[in-house]
Amino acid sequence: RRVHGGIWRETCKLVGMTRVCGVVGLRVHLTRETLVEACNVIRTSYQCALDDIVSLPETQRTYSTTFGALALADSKAAWESHQCILPAMVVSGSEFSDVRQASSETKVALGEMWRSAYARKDLFAVLSEVATKITPNDYGNWESSVAQRFIEFTLQMFRRNGVHLDHDQQQKFVELRSSLSEMSTKYEQSLNEDRTTVKFLVSELEGVAEEFLASLPREGNYVVLGCKSPHLVAVLQRAKSSDTRKHFKQIADSRCVDQNESLLDKITATRHEIAGILGYPSHADAIISTKMAQTPENVREFLLSMAEQLRPHAKRDWSRLSQLKLEDTGNGDLKIYDISYYTNQLKQGLGINDDFVREFFPMDRVVHETLSIFQELLQVRFECLTTPEQSDNGNVVVWDEAVKLYRVLDAENGECIGYFYLDLFSRDGKFGHQCVFPIRPSFIDEKGVYVPPVCAILGNMTKPTASQPSLLMFSEVSTFFHEFGHVMHAICSRSPCSLFSWAWPIVPWPGGVEQDFLETPSMMFEQWIYTSEVLNRISGHYQNEDVKLPPEVINKLVQAKNLMVAGSWTRYIGLALFDLIIHSSLPPYSFNGLNNLTTRQLWETVHAQVGLVEVISGTFFPAGWYHMVQGYDAGYYGYLWSEVYAADLFSQFKSNTGDVNLGIKLKNAVLSPGATRDGSKMLFDFLGRDPQQTAFLESLSTDAQ
């Protein structure tokens, strides 16, 4: 049967217009009606579970029957919610745009369900009363420290959802929150549904790989490109024409401006108003108070300190690129659309040819070897369940024929600890960025049985062509290592409830580690790809995998790890400061002595003064920036924050990336606890000391040399 752009295997089970997986219980609805029905069932069941807690006689109120029951209700609803929210991310094809829209709408409804639940005064009263009477003997099969943390976090969520407000304030709070949710969904949906294309003559794309151009659709004499990463990166890195690069960058950075630029102002204003009702000075204060950084002032100090330390290195980076441009064109005025091109030229000058390197990274091999490395390091075992031999029983489902499902087993005792999907190629309507999507949290069910987590990598990797398999750019290899690090964090997290399971705000249910810790494990794992041992292992020419990437090229890739990194980080800090400023105050904004700035003027100013390069006039990249509505608001700084601690973690593996004993220690101390412990405590448990910035700053010093 043909549905949303792919031919479903006959071994996969189709119930009406719902895809059902017997292995993990996955459901992917393909009609608006089944999505809405599923959402209503989840909401009704969840509401009944909470009503049961409130109606308990006082003599029957224990930790298990109140807090434990809430944890179970949350976990089951979180698991069931995947069937409503996953279609917006993965269902492709224009004929299913109404399904994606309905999926986004049900995500809003489910988010409101949780927010309303944690604003119930009657439920809060019951839980608060029980919390004063509980003794350590009442926690049942919960560890005492985890149960106490759950009580603390649960009551805190009620307060953050306005349970303490009077009737009028709470009514206003609910209205604003509902409006915010709708606006955020509209913003995200505009990006998901964006079909912006750019047309060029082949002559305008001189320098871009012929194999890549051959894979693109044509309209007459024109090549048609989309604005997603594989197309954009290929042109910005390789097109010799400055006019071509500028035009493509200009179009890409103007995506969704008409829909999202004004909407972003409304979203930030609403966030500030909600924070004010809750008693916070700003949205940034409200958000950062639950993270490792604790205050916006700490974040601002961190970013500005890093910017100051990076500035001389970044100026040197841009100077090197300007010199290359001067030699190439006679004009050394470096523009934003020149950076990728001349960085690539610099790499080639060092003997790194991206087209040559790609030939040694066929995607199937990269995936296979990456999975092998993680299996060995963390002592787990992966079983692919989407092979013909294993799917004949009809129990395996994928939402596209290119998707694969894996089971993860503990290598020592054979216990199933989770499942993950790999969905690595772009499709029309699919989520347009790279991420790991938490499909099911880990939790303990009503029978006391541990339910393992399920997640999926949603990627947009280079597709195969008629003459070649998918050959990954080195940056894509690095990205896959990073994202698979998230997968292992998600799968290894062993939590009794969804609140402490691996998650991030792309899902409507509350859960996950502190957001400025979220990227730390994945950024640490990303460092593996910059070691000669790993590069030699995962490389293999697509025509003969026994032929490895030459040692001299491997050494150059390792040495080039920090090439232009200071410039890249300063541009990132510009983004993070922009995010922090718009969520710390209302417009007009001020920055570095300039006042009365609009949001766009602030963006242009921060990017020029901190990122040290000007944006293209008339563009507004934040209108196409997923992070602003996917939980990274007042939190984008977390990538650099995590990178600093990731460097500290990786320093322990530097002498032996395959140290199994250290890998097991990492799994037990950092990955398995999930959110049952603070990030700083997990880092201390692994390092045996407080985390430091030394390793990260030393890498900058190495680069400076």
DRENRO-34470 format. One record per residue (C-alpha): x, y, z. Coordinates in steps of 0.05 Angstrom, whole numbers, plus 32768, in hexadecimal, padded with zeros to 4 digits. Layout:
<nodes>
XYZ;...
</nodes>
This chain:
<nodes>
800080008000;801B80457FF0;801880778029;803E80B98035;807480B08003;808A80698010;807580218001;80657FFE8043;80807FB88049;80497F858049;80657F688089;80527FA880AD;800E7FAA80CD;7FDC7FDF80B8;7F9E7FE880E3;7F6F801780BE;7F9B805380B3;7FC8804780EF;800C802580EC;80157FF68127;80557FD78141;804D7F9A816D;80967F9D8184;80927FDF81A9;80487FF181A2;8056802B8173;801A804A8150;801E807C8117;7FDA80998104;7FCF80AE80BD;7F8C80D380C1;7F76811180E7;7F3C80E98105;7F6680B28124;7F9780E6813F;7F60810E8161;7F4080CF817C;7F8280B68199;7F8F80FA81B9;7F4A80FA81D9;7F5580B481F5;7F9880C88214;7F7A81068233;7F3F80E18250;7F6980A9826C;7F9A80DA828B;7F63810482A9;7F4380C782C8;7F8680B182E7;7F8E80F58308;7F4680F78320;7F5280B38341;7F8D80D08368;7F63810B8380;7F2880E08394;7F5180B183BF;7F3C80AF8408;7F7080CE8435;7F80808C8455;7F94806E8412;7FC280A783FD;800A808D83FA;8045809D83CF;8033806483A0;7FE98077839A;7FF780C1838F;803C80D48375;8048808E835A;8004808E8337;801280D28319;805680BA82FF;8034807E82DF;7FFD80A882C0;803080D982A4;805B80A08289;8023807B8267;800780BB8248;804D80CF8231;8054808C820F;8010808F81EE;801B80D681D7;804D80BF81A1;801480A98175;7FFA80F18172;803B8119816D;806980EC8144;804280F48102;8053813F8100;809C812C8101;80A080F180D1;806280EA80A5;807581048060;80528117801F;80258151800D;7FE781248011;7FF3811D805C;7FFC8167806D;7FB981658092;7FD3812B80BC;8011815280CF;7FE7818E80E0;7FB88163810B;7FF58144812D;800F8189813F;7FCB819C815A;7FC8815E8186;800D816E81A1;7FF281B181B7;7FB6818F81D7;7FE1815D81FC;801181938214;7FD581B98230;7FBD81788251;7FFE81738279;800181BD8289;7FB981BC82A2;7FC6817D82CB;7FFF819F82EF;7FD481DB82FE;7F9D81B38322;7F9581CF8367;7F7181918381;7FA981628369;7FDE81918385;7FBB819283C8;7FBA814683CC;8003813F83B8;801A817783E6;7FF781578421;801481128412;805A812F840A;805981478452;804A8102846D;807580D48442;80AE80AD8462;80E68088843D;80C28046844A;8087805E841E;80AC806183DC;809F801983C7;80CD8003838E;80E7804A8383;812D805C839B;8126808D83D5;814F80C583B4;812980BE8372;80E580BF8395;80F980FD83BC;8110811F837C;80CF810D835A;80A7812D8393;80D2816C838F;80CE81728343;808481628340;806F81978373;809E81C98350;807A81BB830D;803781CC832D;8053820E8345;8070821D8300;802C821082E2;800A8244830D;7FE882188341;7FF4824F8375;7FD28286834C;7F8D82A2835C;7F548293832E;7F5B82D08301;7FA782C982FB;7FA1827F82EC;7F6D828C82B7;7F9B82BF8295;7FD6828F829D;7FB08257827A;7F9A82848241;7FE0829D8234;7FFE82578238;7FCA823D8206;7FD9827781D7;8024826B81DD;801C822181CC;7FF38231818E;802482658176;806082378181;803E81FF815B;802E822E8122;807682458120;809181FE811E;805E81E680EC;8071821E80BC;80B8820380BC;80A381BB80B4;807681CC8079;80A781FC8059;80B581E98010;80E382217FFD;810E820F7FC1;814582337F9B;8153822A7F51;819882307F31;81B682237EEE;81EB81ED7EF0;821E82227EDC;820C82497F1B;821D820C7F46;826482027F2C;828D81E07F62;825481B87F7F;825E816D7F78;824181507F37;822681137F5B;81FF81407F8A;81E3816A7F51;81CE812B7F2D;81A381177F68;817A81587F66;813881647F41;813881907F03;810981C37EE6;811F81CF7E9F;816781E87EA2;816381F57EEC;817981CB7F27;814781CE7F62;816281CF7FA9;813E81D07FEC;815681F78029;816381BC8057;81AA81AE806E;81C5817D803A;81B481AD8000;81C781ED8024;820A81D3803E;821D81B57FFB;821481F87FD7;82308226800D;826E81FB8012;827B81EE7FC9;825B82207F9A;8291824D7F7C;826182857F6C;825A82B77FA5;821882CE7F87;81FD82867F8A;8212827D7FD2;81F582C17FE6;81B382B47FC3;81AA826F7FE2;81BE82878028;818F82C38020;81548296800E;816482648045;81698299807B;812882B88064;80FE8279806C;80BC82838090;80CB82CD809E;808582E2808A;806582B080BA;809782AC80F3;80BB82EE80FD;80808313811C;806A82D2813D;80AD82CD8162;80A183118182;805C82FB8198;807882BA81B4;80AE82DC81DD;807D831181F7;804D82DA820D;808582B4822F;809982F28256;805182FF826B;804A82B78284;808B82BC82AB;807482FD82CB;803382DD82E3;805D82A68304;808882DA8327;80C782D782FC;80E9831582E0;80ED82F7829B;80E282B78273;812D82AA8276;812B82AD82C2;80F2827B82C3;8112824A8292;815B824C82AB;8148824582F4;813F81F982E9;818081EF82C4;81C981E782D8;81D7823182C9;819F824782F9;819C829182E4;819E82BA82A3;81D782E382C1;820182A382C6;81F18293827E;820182D88265;824382D8828B;82548294826F;824682A88227;826982EB822A;82A582CB824C;82AA82968217;82A182CA81E0;82DA82F381FD;830882B781FF;82F482A181B9;82F782E68199;834282E88187;833F82A2816B;82FF82B28144;831E82F18127;835982C78110;8329829580F1;830482CA80CA;834682EB80B5;835D82A98097;831D82A3806F;832082EC805A;836682E1803F;834E82A58017;831682CE7FFA;834683077FEA;837382D77FC4;833882B97FA0;831182F77F8D;833B83347F9C;830983487FD2;83158331801A;82D383498036;82B983098057;826E82FF8055;824282CD807A;823782A5803A;828382A0802F;8293827C8071;82818235805E;82A0823B8019;82E48256802F;82E68228806B;82DE81EF803A;8315820E800F;83428212804C;833581C9805B;834681B78014;838581DF801B;839681B38056;838B81778029;83438168803E;8316815E8002;82CE81558018;82B9812F7FD9;82F380FF7FE1;82E580F6802C;829B80E98020;82AC80AC7FF5;82C6808A8034;82878097805D;824E8070803D;82148078806D;8207802E8078;824E8023808E;824F806180BA;8210804A80DD;8228800380E5;826C80158102;8250804D812E;821E801C814C;82577FEA8156;8281801D817C;8248802E81AB;82387FE581B6;827F7FD781CC;828A801581F5;82488011821C;82427FC5821B;81FF7FC281F8;81E77F9A81BB;81BB7FB28181;818C7F858159;816E7FA18119;81247F8D8116;81157FA780D0;81397F7180AA;810B7F448080;811B7F0880AB;81057F2B80EB;80C87F5080D1;80A27F1580B3;80787F1080F2;80587F5380E2;806C7F718124;809D7FA5810A;80867FE880EF;80AB802380D1;808B806380B8;80B780648079;80D9802C8055;811E804B8062;8114804980AE;8133801380D9;81217FFB811F;81547FDF8150;814D7FBC8193;81837FCB81C8;81997F9481F8;81C77F958234;82047F6F821C;820F7F4D825F;81C97F338271;81A27F39822F;816D7F67824D;81497F93821C;81587FDB8230;8137800081F7;8129800A81AD;813D803E817A;812A80518133;8158806E80FE;8134809C80CE;816F80BE80AC;815780DC806A;812F811B805D;80E881188041;80B6814E8030;808F8160806F;80BF813C809D;80E2816280D6;8117818B80B4;814F818980E7;81768152810B;815D8138814D;814E80FC8179;810480F68187;80F080D481C8;80B780A581B6;80AF808181F8;80CC8092823C;80E8805D826A;80BA804F82A5;80A0801A82D5;805A800382C4;80207FF182F3;803A7FAA82F9;807F7FC1830F;809D7FAE82CC;80D27FDB82AD;80BD7FF88269;80FA8009823F;80FF80498217;80F6805381CC;8113808C81A2;8122809E815A;815880C58135;813680F38103;816C810880D2;8174812C8090;81B2810A8075;81CC8109802D;81A280DA8003;81BD80A57FD4;81BF80B47F89;81B380887F4E;81FD80787F49;8214807C7F92;81FC80697FD7;81F3809E800C;823880BC8016;823C80E78054;82628128805C;829081268097;8263815780BB;822A812680B3;825480EF80D0;8261811B810C;8217812C8111;820380E38111;823480D48149;8216810E8170;81CE80F88165;81DE80B08175;81FC80C981B6;81B780E381C6;8199809F81B4;81C7807C81E6;81B880AF821C;816D80A48210;81728058820E;81A280508249;8178807F8276;8156805182A7;811E807882C9;80E0806382F0;80B7809982CE;80B280C78292;80C6810482BA;810C80E982C4;811180C68280;813880E38245;810F81198223;81108160820A;80D9819281FB;80CB817881B5;8099814C81D9;805F81678203;806C813E8241;809881578279;80DA81338280;812481318273;816681478290;81788191829A;817981AE8255;81BF81CB825B;81D68185826C;81AE81638234;81E4816B81FE;821F8158822A;8221810D821D;8214811481D2;8248814A81CA;8279811F81EF;826B80E481C1;827381118184;82BC81198198;82C880D08186;82C480E0813C;8302810C8142;833080D38157;835A80AE8124;8345806A8140;82FB80778135;8304809880F1;832D805E80D8;82F9802D80F2;82BA804D80D5;82D880608091;82D580338055;82D08045800C;828A803A7FF0;82A680107FB7;82D27FE67FE4;82C97FEE8030;830D7FCE803D;832D800D8021;8333803D805B;83388088805C;838380958054;83A880A18096;83C180E58080;837980FC8072;836280E080B5;8399810780D8;8384814680B4;833B813D80C8;835081348110;837D8170810D;8346819980EC;8315818C8125;831D81D28140;832481F280FB;82FB823280FD;82DB821A813E;82E5825D8161;82C082818129;8288824D812C;828182538177;827F829F8175;8246829C8142;8223826A8170;822D829881AC;820B82CE8183;81CF82A0817B;81CE828E81C4;81D382D781DB;819A82EA81AC;817082B381CA;818282C88211;817483128204;8130830A81E4;811B82DD821E;8137830B8254;8112834B8241;80DD83698213;80EE839381D6;810A83C581C8;814B83A281D8;819083BC81EB;81D3839D81DC;821A83B681E6;8206840081EA;81D283FE81B2;818A840B81C7;8143840881AB;815283CA8181;811B83A18160;812183568161;813F8355811B;816F838E812C;81848369816B;8192832B8141;81BB8351810F;81E283768145;81F3833A8170;820783108134;82358347811A;8254835A815E;825A8315817D;825A82E88140;82898319811E;8265831480DB;8228833880C0;81E8831480A9;81CC83218064;81A1835F8064;8157834F8064;815D83088080;814882EF80C4;816382AA80D4;813C82A38116;80FB829D80EE;8114825980D8;81348245811A;811282078137;81338210817B;8109824C818E;80CA82218193;80E681DD81A4;80FB81E981EB;813D820D81E1;8120825281F0;815082748222;81768233821C;819F823481DC;81DC82448206;81D881FB821D;81FF81E281E1;823E820781F4;823281FA823E;822D81B0822E;826981B281FF;829581CC8237;828281918264;82838160822A;82CC8172821F;82DA81638268;82B8811F8263;82DC810D8222;831F811F8241;831780E0826A;831380B5822A;834880DA8203;837E80A6820D;8350806C81FD;830D807981DA;82FC802F81DF;83058028822A;82CB7FFA823B;82D380028287;82CF804D827F;829480458250;826E801C8283;827E805082B8;82638086828A;8224805E827E;8218805382C8;822B809982E0;821280C782A8;81E280A38279;81B9807282A3;81A280A282DA;817A80CB82A7;815E810682CD;815D80E38311;819C810C8323;81B581528315;81E4815882DA;821B81768306;821781398334;821B810882FB;8258812C82E0;827881298325;826880DF832B;828D80D082EA;82C6810182EF;82D280FB833A;82D48147833E;82AC8184832A;82AB818F82DE;82DC81C282C2;82E481ED8283;832E81DB827D;832881A68246;82FD81D2821A;8329820F8222;836781E68214;834981D081D2;8344821A81BF;838C822581D3;83A081EA81A8;837A8208816E;839C824B8179;83E0822A8171;
</nodes>
